[in-house]
């Protein structure tokens, strides 16, 4: 989907009432679940699908390496 279409959809969603936004969200989640065949649990117990598993991707790329926290590393090099 082109970025302009995403921006158009976002602009249209901002114009509709909150209740209708939730209906669109429920429809979109159901459509995503049908497309992926599985769903992850959301914070409120509802299902959320199509979310990338960043931890699994990191393990696949780097294996069992422990990656340094680059923010802490850069702070330790700064003078206070």
C-alpha positions in Angstrom: 0.0 0.0 0.0 1.4 3.4 -0.9 2.2 5.8 1.9 -0.3 8.4 0.5 -3.1 5.8 0.8 -2.1 5.1 4.4 -2.1 8.8 5.1 -5.5 9.1 3.5 -6.9 6.3 5.6 -5.4 7.8 8.7 -7.0 11.2 7.9 -10.4 9.6 7.3 -10.2 7.7 10.6 -9.5 10.9 12.5 -12.8 12.3 11.2 -15.1 9.5 12.3 -16.5 9.1 15.8 -14.6 7.0 18.4 -17.2 4.1 18.4 -16.8 3.7 14.6 -13.0 3.7 15.0 -13.3 0.7 17.4 -15.5 -1.1 14.9 -12.9 -0.5 12.2 -10.2 -1.7 14.6 -12.1 -4.9 15.4 -12.7 -5.6 11.7 -9.1 -5.0 10.9 -7.9 -7.4 13.7 -10.3 -10.1 12.5 -9.0 -9.7 8.9 -5.4 -9.9 10.1 -6.2 -13.1 12.1 -7.7 -14.7 9.1 -4.7 -13.8 7.0 -2.0 -15.1 9.4 -3.8 -18.0 10.9 -2.6 -17.2 14.4 -3.0 -14.4 16.9 -1.0 -13.1 19.9 -2.7 -12.0 23.1 -3.0 -8.3 23.6 -2.6 -6.4 26.9 -6.4 -6.5 27.6 -6.7 -10.2 26.8 -8.0 -9.5 23.3 -6.2 -11.0 20.3 -3.7 -9.0 18.3 -2.3 -10.6 15.2 0.3 -9.6 12.7 2.7 -8.1 15.3 6.3 -8.9 14.6 8.3 -10.9 17.2 11.3 -8.7 17.6 12.9 -11.0 20.2 12.7 -14.0 17.9 14.2 -11.9 15.0 17.0 -10.8 17.2 17.8 -14.4 18.3 17.7 -15.5 14.7 20.1 -12.8 13.6 22.5 -12.7 16.6 22.0 -16.0 18.3 22.7 -16.1 22.0 25.0 -13.1 22.0 24.3 -10.5 24.7 24.0 -7.1 23.0 25.2 -4.1 25.0 22.8 -1.3 25.9 24.1 1.4 23.5 22.5 4.2 25.5 24.3 3.2 28.7 27.5 2.7 26.8 27.4 6.2 25.3 26.4 7.7 28.6 29.5 6.1 30.3 31.7 7.8 27.7 30.2 11.3 28.3 31.6 13.8 30.7 29.1 15.1 33.3 
